[in-house]
């Protein structure tokens, strides 16, 4: 995770301060980071990664759910990283039921609507294509649906991802439009690395590179002290990811089927999530 720390340093040193929708940030544009999963699972070690939250959210996306109440069930807690969005004053008048988040990530992944009303299951199509034609150049899943952005509690930050298969190894590239470098990006790195590993297992491949292009890569001014504390810590050895080897269906994974092994980390660093 040294590359992540170097990006934090570069943003602090060379970034541009801008007033955005919700706060002042210091940002750089279009930075690419790469992680080889064969070297270990890229969980941040200079603070504690909330891996249960990572697991539960990804399983929730793969269910195609848009209910924060359902995410609470999977996580086993009465609040989630989505609760503030579900309860936001700008969104609540649009919500159709308690905890409704609209047509967010999982809905777009599993229930994209065609003009005629038919639904497209992008994940099922992806898995099928990887099994039948892994060299295809259309192994793409997108959550950025311009026609439904106003029906989402939060427009997708991680917008689109594409797989690449070669020599029995599977890689994934994700493009992220808005990148909260302190709170969000370590979570996103872990989430898409986990997705890559899960998909690779169900299609019989080895997970290889997870690549992210960070477009608006920013640090909130309110997070500066927390970032400096994190940068004062020396990264530890990366953990390993364990997936239940019996799971061969992307829809069958449960929380207990996913574990980090030998995860050593520093204590968590508290910082406010800017909604």
C-alpha positions in Angstrom: 0.0 0.0 0.0 3.0 2.3 -0.3 1.7 3.6 -3.6 -1.5 4.8 -1.8 0.6 6.7 0.8 2.7 8.3 -2.0 -0.5 9.6 -3.7 -1.6 11.1 -0.4 1.7 12.9 -0.1 1.6 14.1 -3.7 -2.0 15.5 -3.3 -1.0 17.3 -0.1 2.1 18.8 -1.8 0.9 19.5 -5.3 -2.9 19.4 -5.2 -5.2 22.3 -6.1 -7.6 23.6 -3.4 -11.2 23.9 -4.6 -14.6 24.5 -3.1 -16.9 21.7 -4.1 -20.5 20.6 -3.5 -20.0 19.8 0.2 -16.6 21.1 1.3 -13.2 22.3 0.4 -10.8 19.7 -1.1 -7.3 19.5 -2.3 -7.2 17.5 -5.5 -5.3 16.1 -8.5 -6.8 14.6 -11.6 -6.5 11.2 -13.2 -4.0 9.0 -11.2 -3.7 5.3 -11.9 -2.9 2.7 -9.2 -2.2 -1.0 -9.7 -2.2 -3.9 -7.2 -1.1 -7.4 -8.0 -3.3 -9.7 -5.9 -0.6 -12.4 -6.1 1.5 -10.3 -3.8 -1.2 -10.2 -1.1 -4.6 -8.6 -0.6 -4.4 -4.7 -0.7 -6.0 -3.9 2.6 -4.7 -0.7 4.1 -2.5 -1.5 7.1 -1.6 2.0 8.4 -5.1 2.1 9.9 -7.8 -0.5 10.3 -9.9 -1.4 7.3 -13.6 -2.0 8.1 -13.5 -5.3 6.1 -17.0 -6.4 7.3 -18.4 -3.3 5.8 -16.5 -4.0 2.6 -17.8 -7.5 2.4 -21.4 -6.6 3.3 -21.6 -3.8 0.8 -20.3 -5.9 -2.1 -22.6 -8.8 -1.3 -25.4 -6.2 -1.1 -24.5 -4.8 -4.5 -24.4 -8.4 -6.0 -27.9 -9.0 -4.6 -29.1 -6.0 -6.7 -30.5 -4.4 -3.5 -31.2 -0.7 -3.0 -32.4 -1.0 0.6 -30.2 0.3 3.5 -32.4 -1.9 5.8 -31.2 -5.0 3.8 -27.6 -3.8 4.1 -28.1 -3.5 7.9 -29.2 -7.1 8.0 -26.2 -8.4 6.1 -23.8 -6.3 8.2 -25.5 -7.1 11.4 -25.6 -3.4 12.6 -28.2 -0.7 12.9 -26.2 1.8 10.8 -24.2 1.4 7.6 -22.0 3.6 5.5 -25.1 4.3 3.4 -27.4 5.3 6.3 -26.5 9.0 6.2 -27.3 9.1 2.4 -30.6 7.3 3.1 -31.5 9.9 5.7 -30.2 13.0 3.9 -32.7 15.8 3.6 -32.1 16.1 -0.2 -33.0 12.5 -0.7 -35.8 11.6 1.8 -38.6 13.2 -0.2 -37.7 10.9 -3.1 -37.4 7.7 -1.1 -40.2 5.2 -1.8 -39.8 3.3 1.5 -37.7 3.5 4.7 -34.0 2.9 3.8 -34.7 3.3 0.0 -31.6 4.5 -1.8 -33.0 4.5 -5.3 -31.5 3.0 -8.4 -27.9 2.8 -7.1 -25.0 0.5 -7.9 -26.5 -2.9 -7.3 -29.7 -2.1 -9.1 -27.7 -0.9 -12.2 -25.4 -4.0 -12.0 -28.3 -6.5 -11.8 -31.4 -4.7 -13.1 -30.4 -2.1 -15.7 -33.5 -1.0 -17.6 -33.8 -1.1 -21.3 -36.0 1.5 -23.0 -38.8 -1.1 -23.3 -38.7 -1.9 -19.6 -36.8 -5.2 -19.8 -34.0 -5.6 -17.3 -30.3 -6.4 -18.0 -28.3 -8.4 -15.5 -24.8 -7.1 -16.2 -23.1 -9.4 -13.7 -24.8 -12.6 -15.0 -23.9 -11.6 -18.5 -20.3 -10.9 -17.4 -19.9 -14.2 -15.7 -21.3 -16.1 -18.7 -19.1 -14.2 -21.1 -15.9 -14.9 -19.0 -16.8 -18.6 -19.1 -17.6 -18.8 -22.8 -15.5 -16.1 -24.5 -12.9 -14.7 -22.0 -11.0 -12.8 -24.7 -14.0 -10.6 -25.4 -13.3 -6.9 -25.2 -16.8 -6.1 -23.9 -16.4 -7.5 -20.4 -17.8 -4.2 -19.0 -20.2 -3.4 -16.2 -21.4 0.2 -15.7 -23.3 1.9 -12.9 -23.3 5.4 -14.6 -26.8 5.6 -16.0 -27.4 9.3 -17.0 -31.1 8.7 -17.4 -31.5 7.6 -13.8 -29.0 9.8 -11.9 -31.8 11.8 -10.3 -33.3 8.5 -9.0 -30.1 7.8 -6.9 -29.4 8.9 -3.3 -25.8 9.2 -4.5 -24.6 9.1 -8.1 -22.0 6.4 -8.6 -18.4 7.3 -7.7 -17.0 4.1 -9.0 -18.7 4.3 -12.3 -17.5 1.5 -14.6 -15.3 -1.6 -14.6 -13.8 -3.9 -17.2 -12.2 -7.4 -16.9 -9.2 -8.7 -18.9 -8.4 -12.4 -19.1 -5.1 -13.8 -20.3 -3.2 -17.1 -19.7 -5.7 -18.2 -17.0 -5.3 -14.9 -15.0 -8.0 -12.3 -14.5 -7.5 -8.6 -14.1 -10.0 -5.7 -13.4 -9.8 -2.0 -14.2 -12.2 0.4 -12.5 -12.7 4.1 -13.2 -13.7 6.3 -10.3 -15.0 9.8 -10.9 -14.9 11.1 -7.3 -12.2 9.7 -4.9 -12.2 10.5 -1.2 -8.6 9.5 -0.7 -8.7 9.1 3.1 -12.0 7.5 3.8 -13.3 6.1 0.6 -10.4 4.9 -1.6 -8.9 2.3 0.8 -12.5 0.9 1.0 -12.8 1.0 -2.9 -9.4 -0.7 -3.4 -10.5 -3.6 -1.0 -14.0 -3.9 -2.5 -12.9 -4.2 -6.1 -10.0 -6.5 -5.2 -12.5 -8.7 -3.5 -14.8 -8.6 -6.5 -12.0 -9.6 -8.7 -11.1 -12.5 -6.5 -14.7 -13.7 -6.3 -15.3 -13.5 -10.0 -12.0 -15.2 -10.7 -13.0 -18.1 -8.4 -16.4 -18.7 -10.0 -15.0 -18.6 -13.6 -11.9 -20.8 -12.7 -9.2 -18.2 -13.1 -6.4 -16.7 -10.9 -7.0 -13.1 -9.7 -4.1 -11.0 -11.0 -4.1 -7.1 -11.3 -6.7 -4.7 -9.8 -6.3 -1.3 -11.4 -8.1 1.9 -10.5 -8.0 5.2 -12.4 -8.7 7.9 -9.8 -10.2 10.9 -11.6 -11.0 13.6 -9.1 -8.6 12.3 -6.4 -9.1 14.6 -3.4 -8.5 15.0 0.3 -11.0 17.0 2.3 -9.3 19.8 4.3 -11.1 18.4 7.4 -9.1 15.2 6.9 -5.7 16.8 6.7 -4.7 16.0 10.3 -5.9 12.4 10.0 -4.0 11.9 6.7 -0.8 13.2 8.4 -1.3 10.7 11.3 -1.7 7.9 8.8 1.4 9.0 6.8 3.5 8.8 10.0 2.9 5.1 10.2 5.0 2.5 8.4 2.9 0.0 6.3 2.8 -3.6 7.5 2.8 -6.8 5.4 -0.3 -7.4 3.4 -2.8 -10.0 4.5 -4.1 -12.9 2.4 -7.7 -13.3 1.2 -9.5 -16.5 1.9 -12.6 -17.4 -0.1 -14.6 -20.6 0.6 -13.4 -22.8 -2.3 -16.7 -24.6 -2.5 -18.5 -21.4 -3.8 -18.7 -21.5 -7.6 -21.7 -19.2 -8.0 -21.3 -15.4 -7.6 -24.8 -15.3 -6.0 -23.9 -17.9 -3.3 -21.2 -16.0 -1.3 -22.1 -15.2 2.3 -20.2 -13.1 4.9 -18.6 -16.3 6.4 -17.2 -17.3 3.0 -14.9 -14.3 2.9 -12.0 -13.7 5.4 -8.8 -11.8 5.7 -5.9 -14.0 7.0 -3.0 -12.5 9.0 -4.3 -9.0 8.8 -1.9 -6.8 10.9 -2.8 -3.1 11.1 -2.5 0.1 13.2 -5.6 1.4 15.1 -8.3 3.1 13.2 -8.2 6.8 12.6 -11.5 8.6 13.1 -12.7 11.1 10.5 -16.1 12.5 9.6 -17.6 11.2 6.4 -18.5 14.3 4.3 -22.0 13.6 2.7 
